[in-house]
Amino acid sequence: MDAISLFSGAGGLDLGCEMAGFNTRAIVEFNAQAKTTLLANRDQFFPSLREDAIFSDIVEIDYRELLETAELVTGEVDLLHGGPPCTPFSKSGYWLAYKRAGQDPKASLLDNYVEAVEAVQPKAFIMENVFALGYRNHNRPVLERFIAGVEKAGYVFQSKVLIASDYGVPQSRQRLICVGIRKDLIDGPFAEYVFPWPEPTHSGPHETRKNYDKDLAAHVTAKQAFKGLTARNNPAEPEEVVKGTYAEHFRAIPAGDNYLYLTAHRGHPDPSFEWRKRYWTFLLKLHPDKPAPTIQGQPGPWVGPFHWDNRRLRVAELKRLMTFPDEFVVTGSRRDQQLQLGNAVPCDLGRVVAEAVASELQRMGAASQLQIAA
């Protein structure tokens, strides 16, 4: 099965789709450093991707050229996938007035995704984004415009918020996953079609969730994820040292906690902060026996998660928490690597969704052949 990737970044969703049996034939990625990363891993992880099939700007792309370079034609691509920049929809930027008003220009990249669907006419698509895109606030009209666009292009749309840790990822990242199936492949009324979402393989508490399936495997913890990392394959980094204004406060916080530990509300004898006056991730540390919280692409100097050993996470550890292979090369400065990994889709989450799409396409193909035979 052949795939084309949009907003590819470091290739987390691409890797997941490759694991599920899709061959990446072309990608579209604007960030130069991310493209360097993809090229550095092309031979080992994306063997069907030609170097000339890496395109830069989705706003100005010629889809005829894209398909010709991928050696595919309209309607032949099995899967189109990608996650447009999530910044316009993320909770972390709601303090910006133009974002609250739904006026972030990057939000229009969802419209470019719809244009790609219209031009490529893949059999299926996967669109990934922050779960806040589904909020019934200023984000909702943007999502509804996207849904209307892909439905008009000939697709049945389905969406669901998935928690990465429920699928074996050692990170409690929540993502909105949108799947579209081309209508001509669906046997039966479109209104009755239900995409077979992957069933969770792991379970455990999450935020306010207390009832969970104890028959499933427990969530993978950060400590389990780091198993096998040594001084050789996980070397110390100069940037990991935490120093400056809040260094002493930081060291006083126990594993799995954040700045709230140092508040009067929590009974601290010498409180340093007011209750809930900072972001939850401020001075946040991993707990070794729990999944990591969401890894961020652009954390501030005091934004976690940090390692429980009172330092910043290393690149090898970030890759483990994002389920990238150890041998996957992430290029650029330490800051560049954090940005690429934090913005990526955890590979294993991408894999289970892509496997569900692959299975559904194969089932529909089999059903089509049965109809022809009949």
Secondary structure, 3 states (H helix, E strand, C coil): CEEEEECCCCCHHHHHHHHCCCEEEEEECCCHHHHHHHHHCHHHHCCCCCHHHEECCCCCCCHHHHHHHCCCCCCCCCEEEECCCCHHHCHHHCCCHHHHCCCCHHHHHHHHHHHHHHHHCCCEEEEEEEHHHHCCCCCHHHHHHHHHHHHHCCEEEEEEEEEHHHHCCCECCEEEEEEEEEHHHCCCCHHHCCCCCCCCCEECCECCECCCCCCCEECCCHHHHCCCCCCCCCCCCHHHCCCCCCHHHHHHCCCCCCHHHHEHHHCCCCCCECCCCCCCCECCECCCCCCECCCCCCCCCCECCEECCCECCCHHHHHHHCCCCCCCCCCCCHHHHHHHHHCCCCHHHHHHHHHHHHHHHHHHHHHHHHHHHC
